[in-house]
């Protein structure tokens, strides 16, 4: 059994964006990317912003690609319906890697 202490947990608020319910094309891209690659439906309000941050931290090498990361998906897939127009009409087409 793995032991986790406070020093193992890192909180980063750099990816919250402009406010609640407001998100940019990077978040849309992250939502579409994990849906396409992992079959994981995440909302753009909370989980999509967190995933955007995780993807960026890996791309910038702040988190090494070979590291094990636990991403807690707390739900919110139903939130996709409230933002379907913005998600479908985004200028990004989710082809980022």
Secondary structure, DSSP 4 states (H G I P E B T S, - for coil): -----GGG-----TT-TTBTTB--HHHHHHHHHHHHHH-----TTTHHHHHHHHHHHHHTTSS-TTS---------GGGGGGGHHHHHT-S--S---
